[in-house]
Amino acid sequence: MMPTFTSKPERPKCKSLSLREFQNAQAMVFAIEEINNRADILPGVSLGYKIYDSCGSIEMALRASLSLVNGENAYLLSCQRPNTVQAIIAETSSTPTIAISSTVGPLHLPVISHFATCACLSDRKKHPSFYRTIPSDYYQSRALAKLIKYFGWTWVGALCSDNDYGNNGMNTFIKAATELGVCVEFSEAFFRTDTREDILRIVDIVKKSSSKVIVAFVSYSDMEVLLGEIAQQNITGLQWIGSESWISDTNIASVKWQHILRGSMGFAIPKAEIRGLREFLTKLNPSSDLHKELWETVFHCKLPSQQTVGSRSMCTGNESLDNVQNQYTDVTELQIANNVYKAVYAVAHALNIIISCSKLETDQRKCLEKVNNTWQVLNALREVSFYTETGEKVFFDKNGDPAARYDLMNWQQGEDGTTEFVKVGFYDASLQPGFQLSFNNIGIVWAKNQHQVPVSVCSESCPMSTRKAVKKGKPVCCYDCIQCADGEISNETDSVMCLKCPAEFWSNKWRDACVPKLVEFLSFEDVMGIILVVFSLLGVSFTLGVAVVLFVHKDTPIVKANNSELSFLLLFSLTLCFLCSLTFIGRPTEWSCMLRHTAFGITFVLCISCVLGKTIVVLMAFRATLPGSNVMRWFGPLQQRLSVITFTLLQIVICVLWLTISPPFPYMNMNYYEEKIILECNLGSDFGFWAVLGYIGLLAVLCFILAFLARKLPDNFNEAKLITFSMLIFCAVWLTFIPAYVSSPGKFTVAVEIFAILASSFGLLFCIFAPKCYIILLKPEQNTKKHMMINHKINK
């Protein structure tokens, strides 16, 4: 209803008596009377009190605090001094407490709360006179985040009361949870006075959510409203994680909501014992107006002074509270009442610190003046440090907060069907980070009375060999599992990224471990290597066979006519050519890399030099048959040997320079194949390699040209035709080798080079010596001087 501003608004009225809050008020009275009866605290001083019922209203709480500050009906009995309020113990909720603290803070009047947990109250600039005996929600919120992370829940829903307590606590929780990698699917705030449509909207969000864990940073009164709607829609199976406001509340844990909240877990203020409180609570009688309302509420009757309403009977006043079991008489859950008890004792100890000056001050009036200055009490509270009768230490840190300790409670069904609050662990913020959250050996019961930890994730855990890829437009907890690429691994679940294997390693088939790469080189055990070795040895065998045949028939005309010395030197060089191909097979080493290319270059130059010498001899021999020619004396045996040595020495010089400046070396080629290593010989200097190869080619081309010019000489000198054909094959092989060598991968590069060596060597061997062996072995009748002369004459 909108105010009309035409009449004075009515004061809010309390609708009913809260037995829990009444017990807290009685705990304060009990503590005050206990202190007044002690001789060791405030000797000669009696504490007084005045209790205001705020009815949970901010307006009434603020009105009550202003009444206390103004001294209206408030009193402090001490040494017959004028009545003065030294501290306010309030409030149960954070929002009214903030209003009170903000109002009386500038007056240096201490405000000590037993249940206001909002972290915002720790701000000393805004609330310089605020203290509390309950830990700040800053610690509880972070503890809840660590609890969620501990059980592997990364996808949770969040509900909070739409007030300072809920909003500040939830903001801290979401921030801490995000830092730990937990995602919040939804975060909704509500208040018990919201319309039913608003509450139903919250319930619908909870019902449709995919998260199985709900964090409720909600006051107990707001939780009752929410549970009423959840129960109507029978939403069960959710794992509820609660704040200290409702997780240990016996009303919330009633049988009617047991099927919804069974297995709930959360942090609660540690249990406490106040000796003698039970007797104090039950010895009350309805003599005062305050006690009359309690009496009528507990016994459901009306006292004689009140008009009987409905079916209620009349109270006799002789009823006993000893056998009553309700929130008022229950002293098994004294967490909040104990905070009130400690708050009273904290004020008493602060006053005791101040008036202890009476031992030094002779003028007691000055002493009492210090007591009447509230800022002195405020300063003394910072120095308060004492132990309760049960051994609990009470002190305040620089922000006015106590030590943050919580019991981790789990709702389990007892044998009688009621809910039991079972302590399954604790949280102590004063310990090292790794030890703050601890669990005992008591089994935890989860939602639906299960004993297995529920799963609440947006996406299933990514197995090894995969990595997480966040879905576009989704929180980081919602992701796809992407297979690691070749050469990358993931050896743990939920990897954010795949690890690249070191250069010499590769991922295995399952992508969960790096294994050494396969090493490839042309080995003697390889099929291709065996085939090449066989052909190389065959070449050596054929060459030696030819040499034996020529040696046995060295005195025959065909052997003599074709320069037997150069022929045997050529056969020797061909043998070396076949053997040098073996140096290309096997694991490359520093020596084998230098040997293979230099041996190949030198032996082939020696071979081509012999062929070139034979070609020149053919040309010179033909010139020598012409009348008046004396050309053979210029290219006799000595000159032939010198030419071979000179051509070969020049190649040796090139090879020595190559090995000196930049020699070949073994090299692990990881660029061609990603999954394997090619062991090969790096040329060191490409120029050196092509210089060696180019020199061989130059001699081969020169030899081919000369042999081509001598191809039509008489038949007895027809070796020029054979040399021409052999050089044609030689050049063709090596011209084909160049593109094949450049484009062949891995061990095939070496195989191509060996093939070129063997092919050109076989070409020289068969083209030059096969016809001679044919005549020697199969046509001996043609291996005569007469036959050769006849051919010569016929040609003329």
C-alpha positions in Angstrom: 0.0 0.0 0.0 1.5 3.4 -1.0 1.8 6.0 1.7 -0.5 8.9 1.5 1.5 11.2 3.7 -1.7 12.4 5.3 -1.4 10.4 8.5 1.4 9.0 10.7 2.4 5.5 9.5 1.8 2.7 11.9 4.7 0.9 13.5 5.4 -2.6 12.3 4.1 -5.3 14.6 5.6 -8.7 15.3 3.4 -11.5 14.1 4.8 -14.4 16.2 7.4 -15.3 18.7 10.6 -17.0 17.4 11.7 -19.6 20.0 15.1 -19.6 18.5 15.6 -15.8 18.9 14.1 -15.9 22.3 16.6 -18.5 23.4 19.4 -16.2 22.1 18.0 -13.4 24.2 17.9 -15.6 27.2 21.4 -16.7 26.6 22.4 -13.0 26.8 20.6 -12.6 30.1 22.2 -15.8 31.4 25.7 -14.5 30.5 25.0 -11.1 32.2 23.8 -12.7 35.4 26.7 -15.1 35.4 29.2 -12.3 35.1 27.4 -10.3 37.8 27.8 -13.3 40.1 31.6 -13.6 39.4 34.2 -11.9 41.5 37.1 -12.2 38.9 35.4 -10.0 36.3 34.1 -6.5 36.9 34.4 -6.7 40.7 31.9 -4.4 42.3 30.2 -3.6 39.0 26.9 -5.0 37.8 25.9 -5.1 34.2 22.4 -4.2 33.1 20.6 -4.7 29.8 17.6 -3.7 27.8 16.2 -6.0 25.1 14.3 -4.7 22.0 12.4 -7.0 19.6 13.2 -5.9 16.1 10.8 -8.5 14.6 13.3 -8.9 11.7 12.5 -5.4 10.6 15.3 -2.9 9.6 13.1 0.0 10.7 12.5 -1.4 14.1 16.1 -2.5 14.6 17.2 1.1 13.7 14.6 2.6 16.0 15.8 0.3 18.9 19.4 1.3 18.4 18.6 5.0 18.4 16.6 4.5 21.6 19.6 2.9 23.2 22.0 5.6 22.1 19.7 8.3 23.4 19.6 6.7 26.8 15.9 6.1 26.7 15.1 3.6 29.4 18.6 2.2 29.1 20.8 1.8 32.1 24.3 0.6 33.2 24.5 0.0 37.0 28.1 0.7 37.9 29.4 2.5 41.0 26.1 4.5 41.3 27.0 6.4 38.1 24.4 7.6 35.6 23.0 5.0 33.2 25.0 4.6 30.0 24.9 2.1 27.1 28.4 0.7 26.6 27.7 -1.7 23.6 24.9 -3.0 21.4 24.6 -6.8 20.8 22.8 -7.1 17.6 21.6 -8.2 15.1 20.7 -11.6 13.8 20.7 -10.6 10.1 23.3 -8.7 8.2 21.1 -6.0 6.6 19.7 -4.7 9.9 23.2 -4.9 11.4 24.6 -2.8 8.6 21.9 -0.2 9.3 22.7 -0.1 13.0 26.5 -0.1 12.5 26.3 2.7 10.0 24.2 4.8 12.4 26.0 4.4 15.7 29.5 3.9 14.2 30.3 7.6 14.2 29.4 7.7 17.9 32.1 5.1 18.7 29.5 2.8 20.2 30.5 -0.8 19.7 28.1 -3.1 17.9 28.7 -6.8 18.4 26.8 -9.2 16.2 26.3 -12.9 16.9 24.9 -13.8 13.5 25.6 -11.1 10.9 28.1 -12.7 8.6 28.2 -10.3 5.6 31.8 -9.8 4.5 31.0 -6.1 3.9 30.9 -5.6 7.7 34.7 -6.2 7.8 35.3 -2.9 6.1 36.7 -0.8 9.0 36.3 2.5 7.0 32.5 2.0 6.8 32.0 0.1 10.1 34.8 1.1 12.5 32.9 0.1 15.6 31.6 -3.3 14.4 32.7 -6.6 15.9 31.2 -10.1 15.7 31.6 -13.5 17.2 30.6 -15.4 14.1 33.1 -15.7 11.2 32.8 -13.5 8.1 31.1 -15.0 5.0 34.3 -14.2 3.2 35.8 -17.4 4.6 32.6 -19.5 4.4 32.1 -18.6 0.7 35.7 -19.6 -0.1 35.3 -22.7 1.9 32.2 -23.6 -0.1 34.1 -23.1 -3.3 36.9 -25.4 -2.1 34.3 -28.0 -1.1 32.8 -27.9 -4.6 36.2 -28.2 -6.2 37.2 -31.1 -3.8 34.4 -33.3 -5.0 35.0 -32.5 -8.7 31.8 -30.6 -9.3 32.4 -28.0 -12.1 28.8 -27.2 -13.0 26.6 -25.9 -10.2 23.6 -23.8 -9.6 23.5 -21.0 -7.1 20.7 -19.4 -5.0 21.0 -16.7 -2.5 18.9 -14.4 -0.3 18.3 -11.1 -1.9 19.9 -9.1 0.9 23.4 -8.1 2.0 24.0 -11.6 3.6 23.1 -13.5 0.4 24.3 -11.2 -2.3 27.7 -10.5 -0.7 28.3 -14.2 0.2 27.3 -15.4 -3.3 29.5 -12.8 -5.0 32.5 -14.0 -3.0 31.6 -17.7 -3.7 31.3 -17.2 -7.5 34.6 -15.3 -7.6 36.4 -18.0 -5.6 34.7 -20.8 -7.6 35.7 -19.3 -10.9 39.3 -19.1 -9.8 39.1 -22.8 -9.0 37.7 -23.6 -12.4 34.1 -24.1 -11.3 31.3 -22.7 -13.5 27.9 -21.5 -12.2 25.1 -22.4 -14.5 22.7 -19.9 -12.9 22.7 -17.5 -10.0 19.4 -16.3 -8.7 18.5 -14.1 -5.7 15.1 -14.1 -3.9 13.5 -13.0 -0.7 10.8 -14.5 1.4 8.5 -11.5 0.8 8.8 -11.9 -3.0 5.6 -12.8 -4.9 4.8 -16.4 -5.5 5.3 -15.9 -9.2 8.9 -14.9 -8.5 9.5 -17.9 -6.2 8.0 -20.2 -8.9 10.3 -18.7 -11.5 13.3 -19.6 -9.3 11.9 -23.1 -8.7 11.4 -23.6 -12.5 15.0 -22.6 -13.1 16.2 -25.2 -10.6 13.9 -27.8 -12.1 15.1 -27.3 -15.7 18.8 -26.9 -14.9 21.3 -29.6 -15.9 23.5 -29.1 -12.8 23.0 -31.6 -10.0 24.5 -29.5 -7.2 22.8 -26.4 -5.9 24.7 -24.0 -3.6 22.1 -22.2 -1.4 23.5 -19.1 0.4 20.1 -18.5 1.9 18.8 -17.5 5.3 16.7 -20.1 7.1 13.5 -18.1 6.8 14.0 -17.6 3.0 14.9 -21.3 2.7 11.5 -22.3 4.2 9.6 -20.3 1.6 11.7 -21.9 -1.3 11.3 -25.4 0.1 7.6 -25.1 0.3 7.3 -24.6 -3.5 10.0 -27.2 -4.3 8.1 -29.7 -2.2 4.9 -29.1 -4.1 6.6 -29.8 -7.4 8.5 -32.8 -5.8 11.9 -31.8 -7.1 14.3 -34.4 -5.6 17.7 -35.9 -6.4 19.6 -32.6 -6.2 22.7 -32.3 -4.0 22.1 -29.2 -1.8 25.1 -27.4 -0.4 24.1 -24.9 2.3 25.4 -22.0 4.2 25.6 -21.9 8.0 22.2 -20.0 8.2 20.1 -23.1 7.4 22.4 -26.1 7.2 22.0 -26.8 11.0 18.5 -25.4 11.4 16.2 -28.0 13.0 13.1 -26.5 11.4 14.5 -26.8 7.9 15.5 -30.4 8.7 11.9 -31.4 9.5 10.4 -34.6 8.2 8.3 -32.9 5.5 11.4 -31.8 3.6 13.6 -34.8 4.3 13.1 -36.4 0.9 14.3 -33.1 -0.8 17.3 -32.3 1.4 18.5 -35.7 2.5 22.3 -35.8 1.9 22.7 -32.0 2.1 26.0 -30.7 3.1 27.4 -27.4 4.3 29.4 -25.5 6.9 28.0 -24.8 10.3 29.3 -23.0 13.3 31.0 -25.5 15.6 28.8 -27.0 18.3 29.1 -25.4 21.8 28.1 -26.1 25.3 26.9 -23.5 27.8 26.9 -25.0 31.3 23.8 -24.3 33.3 21.9 -22.7 30.4 19.3 -25.5 30.2 18.4 -25.0 33.9 18.2 -21.3 33.4 15.9 -21.6 30.4 13.5 -24.0 32.1 13.1 -22.2 35.4 11.3 -19.3 33.8 7.7 -18.5 34.9 5.1 -16.3 33.3 5.5 -13.4 35.8 6.8 -10.9 33.3 5.1 -9.8 30.1 7.9 -11.1 28.0 7.7 -14.5 29.5 3.9 -14.6 29.2 4.1 -14.7 25.4 6.6 -17.5 25.5 4.4 -19.4 27.9 1.3 -19.1 25.7 3.3 -20.0 22.6 4.9 -23.1 24.1 1.8 -24.5 25.9 -0.8 -23.3 23.4 -2.9 -21.7 26.0 -3.9 -18.3 27.4 -3.0 -16.8 30.7 -5.9 -15.7 32.9 -5.2 -12.1 32.3 -5.8 -12.6 28.5 -9.1 -13.2 26.8 -9.5 -16.8 25.6 -9.5 -17.1 21.8 -10.9 -20.0 19.9 -10.3 -23.4 21.4 -7.3 -22.5 23.5 -7.4 -23.5 27.1 -6.5 -21.4 30.1 -2.9 -21.5 31.4 -2.5 -22.3 35.1 1.0 -20.8 35.3 2.2 -24.0 36.9 3.2 -25.7 33.7 6.8 -26.9 33.6 9.3 -26.3 30.8 11.4 -29.3 32.0 9.7 -31.8 29.8 9.2 -29.5 26.8 11.3 -30.3 23.7 11.4 -27.4 21.2 13.9 -24.8 19.8 13.8 -22.9 23.1 14.7 -25.7 25.4 17.0 -27.6 23.0 20.6 -27.0 24.1 22.2 -29.5 21.6 22.5 -26.8 18.9 23.9 -23.8 20.7 26.0 -22.4 18.0 24.3 -19.0 17.8 23.4 -18.8 21.5 27.0 -19.4 22.2 28.0 -16.5 19.9 25.6 -14.3 22.0 27.2 -15.7 25.2 30.7 -14.8 23.9 29.7 -11.4 22.8 28.5 -10.5 26.3 31.7 -11.8 27.8 33.7 -9.8 25.2 32.1 -6.6 26.4 32.6 -7.6 30.0 36.3 -8.3 29.4 36.7 -5.0 27.6 35.1 -3.1 30.5 37.3 -5.1 32.9 40.4 -3.9 31.0 39.3 -0.3 31.4 38.3 -0.3 35.1 41.4 -2.2 36.0 42.9 1.3 36.3 41.1 1.5 39.7 44.1 -0.4 41.1 46.3 2.5 40.1 43.9 5.4 40.1 43.1 6.8 43.6 40.3 8.9 42.2 37.6 6.4 41.2 35.6 9.1 39.5 38.3 9.4 36.8 38.1 5.7 36.4 34.4 5.7 35.9 34.7 8.6 33.4 36.8 6.3 31.3 34.1 3.7 31.4 31.5 6.2 30.3 33.6 7.0 27.1 32.4 4.5 24.5 35.5 4.9 22.4 37.5 3.5 25.3 35.3 0.4 25.2 35.8 0.2 21.5 39.6 0.3 21.9 39.5 -2.2 24.7 37.6 -4.7 22.5 40.7 -4.9 20.2 42.7 -6.1 23.1 40.2 -8.7 24.3 41.5 -12.3 24.4 40.1 -14.9 26.7 39.0 -18.5 26.9 35.5 -19.7 27.7 34.8 -22.4 30.3 34.8 -25.0 27.5 38.3 -23.9 26.4 37.3 -21.9 23.3 39.5 -18.9 22.6 37.8 -15.6 21.9 39.5 -12.7 20.2 39.0 -10.2 17.3 41.4 -9.6 14.4 42.1 -6.2 12.9 38.7 -6.2 11.1 36.7 -7.2 14.2 36.3 -10.8 13.0 36.9 -14.0 15.1 38.8 -17.0 13.9 37.0 -18.7 11.0 36.3 -22.3 11.9 33.4 -24.4 10.6 32.2 -27.9 11.0 31.3 -29.7 7.8 27.8 -31.1 8.4 26.0 -33.9 6.4 22.3 -34.6 6.7 21.8 -38.3 7.3 18.6 -40.2 8.3 18.7 -41.6 11.8 17.3 -44.9 12.9 14.1 -43.1 14.1 13.6 -41.5 10.7 14.6 -38.0 11.7 17.4 -36.0 10.2 20.8 -36.1 12.0 23.5 -33.5 11.5 26.6 -35.6 11.2 30.0 -33.9 11.3 32.1 -35.3 8.4 34.9 -32.7 8.4 35.9 -29.2 9.3 37.4 -26.0 7.8 39.9 -23.8 9.6 41.0 -20.7 7.7 44.0 -20.2 10.0 45.8 -23.3 8.7 47.9 -23.6 5.6 45.9 -23.7 2.3 46.5 -27.4 1.8 45.2 -28.3 5.2 42.3 -25.9 5.7 39.6 -28.4 4.5 39.8 -31.8 6.1 37.5 -34.8 6.3 37.1 -37.5 8.9 36.4 -41.2 8.4 32.7 -41.0 8.7 30.9 -42.0 5.5 29.0 -39.2 3.7 25.5 -39.8 2.5 24.5 -38.0 -0.7 21.3 -37.1 -2.4 18.8 -40.0 -2.8 20.6 -41.6 0.1 23.4 -42.6 -2.2 26.9 -43.4 -1.0 28.7 -42.5 -4.2 29.7 -38.9 -5.0 27.2 -37.4 -7.5 28.5 -36.1 -10.8 27.7 -32.5 -11.8 29.5 -31.4 -14.9 28.6 -29.5 -18.0 30.7 -31.9 -20.1 32.0 -35.3 -19.4 35.6 -35.6 -18.4 38.0 -35.7 -21.4 40.0 -38.9 -21.4 43.7 -39.1 -22.0 44.8 -38.5 -25.6 42.3 -35.6 -25.9 42.2 -32.0 -24.9 39.3 -29.7 -23.9 38.0 -27.2 -26.5 35.5 -24.7 -25.1 32.2 -24.6 -26.9 31.5 -21.3 -28.5 29.3 -19.1 -26.4 29.4 -21.5 -23.5 31.3 -21.3 -20.1 34.7 -22.8 -19.9 33.3 -25.9 -18.2 31.3 -26.7 -21.3 33.7 -28.2 -23.9 34.3 -30.8 -26.5 37.0 -33.4 -26.3 39.4 -33.0 -29.3 41.8 -35.8 -30.2 45.4 -34.8 -29.9 47.1 -34.3 -33.3 50.0 -36.5 -34.5 53.1 -35.8 -32.5 51.1 -34.5 -29.5 49.9 -36.4 -26.3 47.7 -35.9 -23.3 48.6 -38.2 -20.4 46.0 -37.0 -18.0 42.3 -36.4 -18.0 40.8 -33.0 -18.7 43.9 -31.6 -20.3 43.6 -28.0 -21.5 46.2 -28.5 -24.2 48.1 -31.4 -25.8 51.8 -31.6 -25.1 54.1 -31.7 -28.1 56.5 -34.6 -28.1 60.3 -33.7 -28.1 62.0 -33.6 -31.5 63.2 -37.2 -31.3 59.9 -38.6 -30.0 56.5 -39.2 -31.5 53.0 -39.9 -30.1 52.0 -43.5 -29.8 48.8 -45.0 -31.3 46.8 -44.0 -28.2 48.2 -40.4 -28.0 48.9 -40.8 -24.3 52.7 -41.2 -24.4 55.7 -40.1 -26.4 57.8 -42.9 -27.8 61.1 -42.8 -29.7 60.6 -42.1 -33.4 61.3 -44.9 -35.8 64.8 -44.6 -37.1 65.1 -45.2 -40.8 68.3 -45.9 -42.8 69.3 -48.4 -45.4 70.6 -51.3 -43.3 72.1 -54.6 -44.2 69.1 -56.3 -42.7 66.7 -54.4 -44.9 65.4 -56.3 -47.9 66.4 -53.5 -50.2 69.8 -53.4 -48.6 70.3 -57.2 -49.0 69.4 -57.0 -52.7 71.9 -54.2 -53.3 74.6 -56.1 -51.4 73.9 -59.1 -53.5 74.2 -57.1 -56.7 77.3 -55.4 -55.5 79.0 -58.7 -54.7 77.8 -60.1 -58.0 79.5 -57.2 -59.7 82.7 -57.9 -57.8 82.5 -61.6 -58.7 81.9 -60.8 -62.4 84.7 -58.3 -62.5 87.1 -60.8 -60.8 85.9 -63.5 -63.2 86.6 -61.2 -66.2 90.0 -60.4 -64.8 90.9 -64.1 -64.4 89.7 -64.8 -68.0 91.9 -61.9 -69.4 94.8 -62.9 -67.3 94.7 -66.5 -68.4 94.5 -65.4 -72.0 96.7 -62.4 -71.7 98.9 -63.5 -74.6 96.1 -63.8 -77.0 95.8 -61.1 -79.8 92.5 -59.7 -78.6 93.9 -59.0 -75.1 97.1 -57.5 -76.4 95.3 -55.5 -79.0 93.1 -53.7 -76.3 95.9 -52.5 -74.0 96.0 -55.2 -71.3 97.5 -52.9 -68.7 94.7 -50.4 -68.8 92.2 -53.2 -69.0 93.4 -54.7 -65.8 93.6 -51.3 -64.1 90.0 -50.7 -65.3 88.9 -54.0 -63.9 90.6 -53.1 -60.6 88.8 -49.7 -60.5 85.4 -51.4 -61.3 86.0 -53.8 -58.4 86.4 -50.8 -56.2 83.3 -49.2 -57.6 81.2 -52.2 -56.8 82.7 -52.4 -53.3 82.3 -48.6 -52.6 78.5 -49.1 -52.9 78.7 -51.1 -49.7 79.8 -48.0 -47.8 76.4 -46.5 -48.4 74.6 -49.3 -46.5 74.4 -49.3 -42.7 74.0 -46.7 -40.0 75.7 -43.5 -41.0 78.7 -42.6 -38.9 81.2 -39.8 -39.2 83.8 -42.0 -40.9 81.3 -43.8 -43.2 79.9 -40.4 -44.4 83.3 -39.1 -45.4 84.3 -42.5 -46.9 81.3 -43.2 -49.1 81.4 -40.0 -51.2 85.1 -39.7 -51.5 85.6 -43.4 -52.3 82.8 -43.2 -54.8 84.3 -40.1 -56.4 87.9 -41.3 -56.6 87.1 -44.8 -57.8 84.8 -43.6 -60.5 87.4 -41.1 -61.7 90.0 -43.8 -61.7 87.6 -46.0 -63.8 86.7 -43.2 -66.3 90.4 -42.2 -66.5 91.2 -45.8 -67.6 88.4 -45.8 -70.2 89.5 -42.4 -71.4 93.1 -43.7 -71.7 91.9 -46.6 -73.7 90.0 -44.3 -76.0 93.0 -42.1 -76.6 95.1 -45.2 -77.2 92.7 -46.3 -79.9 92.8 -43.0 -81.6 96.6 -42.8 -81.3 97.0 -46.4 -82.6 94.9 -45.6 -85.7 97.0 -42.5 -86.3 100.2 -44.5 -85.9 99.2 -46.7 -88.9 99.2 -43.7 -91.2 102.4 -43.3 -93.3 105.0 -41.1 -91.6 103.1 -40.9 -88.3 105.1 -41.1 -85.0 102.3 -40.2 -82.7 102.5 -43.3 -80.4 105.7 -42.1 -78.9 103.8 -39.3 -77.4 101.2 -41.5 -75.7 103.1 -44.6 -74.8 102.6 -46.7 -71.6 104.3 -44.1 -69.4 102.0 -41.3 -70.7 99.0 -43.6 -70.2 99.9 -44.2 -66.6 100.6 -40.5 -66.0 97.2 -39.5 -67.5 95.3 -41.9 -65.2 97.3 -40.7 -62.2 96.8 -37.1 -63.1 93.1 -37.3 -63.6 92.7 -39.3 -60.4 95.0 -37.0 -58.3 92.9 -34.0 -59.4 89.8 -35.8 -57.9 91.7 -36.6 -54.8 92.6 -32.9 -54.4 88.9 -31.9 -54.7 87.9 -34.6 -52.1 90.6 -33.4 -49.7 89.4 -29.8 -50.0 85.9 -31.0 -49.4 86.8 -33.0 -46.3 88.9 -30.2 -45.0 86.5 -27.3 -45.4 83.1 -28.8 -44.8 83.1 -32.6 -44.7 80.0 -34.8 -44.8 78.6 -35.8 -41.4 75.8 -38.0 -40.0 72.5 -36.2 -39.7 69.1 -36.9 -38.2 66.6 -35.7 -40.7 63.3 -35.0 -39.0 61.9 -32.7 -41.6 60.8 -35.1 -44.3 58.8 -37.4 -42.1 57.2 -36.2 -38.8 56.8 -39.7 -37.3 60.3 -41.1 -38.0 63.9 -40.0 -38.2 65.9 -40.5 -41.3 69.6 -41.2 -40.6 71.5 -39.9 -43.5 74.8 -38.2 -44.4 74.6 -34.5 -44.7 76.8 -33.4 -47.6 78.4 -30.7 -45.5 79.2 -28.7 -48.6 76.8 -29.1 -51.5 79.4 -27.5 -53.7 82.0 -30.2 -52.8 79.6 -33.0 -53.7 78.6 -31.5 -57.0 82.2 -30.7 -57.8 83.1 -34.3 -57.4 80.1 -35.4 -59.4 80.7 -32.8 -62.0 84.3 -33.8 -62.5 83.2 -37.4 -63.1 80.6 -36.1 -65.6 83.2 -34.0 -67.4 85.5 -36.9 -67.9 82.6 -39.1 -69.0 81.5 -36.6 -71.6 85.0 -36.2 -72.8 85.5 -39.9 -73.1 82.1 -40.3 -74.9 83.1 -37.6 -77.5 86.4 -39.2 -78.2 84.9 -42.7 -78.4 82.2 -41.4 -80.6 84.8 -40.0 -83.0 86.6 -43.3 -83.1 83.6 -45.5 -83.5 84.2 -46.2 -87.3 87.8 -47.2 -87.0 88.8 -50.7 -88.5 87.3 -53.8 -86.7 90.5 -54.7 -85.0 90.2 -51.4 -83.1 86.4 -51.7 -82.6 86.7 -51.2 -78.8 85.8 -47.6 -79.5 82.3 -48.7 -80.4 82.1 -50.5 -77.1 83.4 -47.6 -75.1 80.9 -45.3 -76.9 78.0 -47.5 -75.9 79.3 -47.9 -72.4 79.7 -44.1 -72.0 76.2 -43.6 -73.4 74.8 -45.9 -70.7 77.0 -44.3 -68.0 75.8 -40.7 -68.9 72.2 -41.8 -69.1 72.3 -43.4 -65.7 73.9 -40.4 -64.0 71.7 -37.9 -65.8 68.7 -39.9 -64.6 70.2 -40.1 -61.1 70.1 -36.4 -60.5 66.3 -35.8 -60.4 65.8 -39.2 -58.8 68.3 -38.4 -56.1 66.8 -35.0 -55.3 63.2 -36.3 -55.1 63.7 -39.6 -53.3 62.8 -39.7 -49.6 64.7 -41.3 -46.8 66.6 -44.4 -47.4 65.5 -44.4 -51.1 67.9 -41.5 -51.7 70.8 -43.8 -50.7 69.3 -46.7 -52.7 69.1 -44.5 -55.8 72.7 -43.5 -55.5 73.8 -47.1 -55.0 71.7 -48.2 -58.0 73.4 -45.5 -60.1 76.8 -46.8 -59.0 76.0 -50.4 -59.7 74.2 -49.7 -63.0 77.0 -47.6 -64.4 79.6 -50.1 -63.2 77.7 -53.0 -64.7 77.3 -51.0 -67.9 81.1 -50.4 -68.2 81.9 -54.0 -67.3 79.5 -55.6 -69.7 79.8 -53.2 -72.6 83.6 -53.2 -72.7 84.5 -56.7 -71.6 81.5 -58.9 -72.4 82.4 -59.0 -76.2 86.0 -59.9 -75.5 85.1 -62.7 -73.1 82.6 -64.0 -75.6 85.3 -64.3 -78.3 87.9 -65.7 -75.8 85.6 -68.3 -74.4 83.1 -69.1 -77.1 84.8 -68.0 -80.3 88.5 -68.8 -79.8 88.9 -69.3 -83.6 88.5 -65.5 -84.0 91.1 -64.7 -81.3 94.0 -65.0 -83.8 96.2 -62.5 -85.5 95.3 -63.8 -88.9 91.6 -63.3 -88.3 92.2 -59.8 -87.1 94.3 -59.1 -90.2 91.7 -60.5 -92.5 89.1 -58.2 -91.0 91.5 -55.4 -91.4 92.0 -56.1 -95.1 88.4 -56.6 -95.8 87.6 -53.3 -94.2 90.2 -51.7 -96.5 
